[in-house]
């Protein structure tokens, strides 16, 4: 997972804050296609995607927004179809 900001909990562990996006280690972009370096997103490889859900997640104290495209890519959309990024039309 990547996020637009970070904070440290009382134990000194980095936690995500702001807007969060899904990310697979070894890639330089989020699942929705944002470049990590251009967007200045911070990597959180130690935080799992289910933990950042603002309604139920334990890591979600400071999360303000979850990217809907990344959420659809990870969890699927209503109707069973997953969101995938495709190349633009010529």
Secondary structure, 3 states (H helix, E strand, C coil): CEEEEEEECCCCCEEEEEEEECECCCCCEECCCCECCCCCCEECCCCCHHHHCCCCCCCCCCEEEECHHHHHHHHCCCCCCCCCCCCCCC
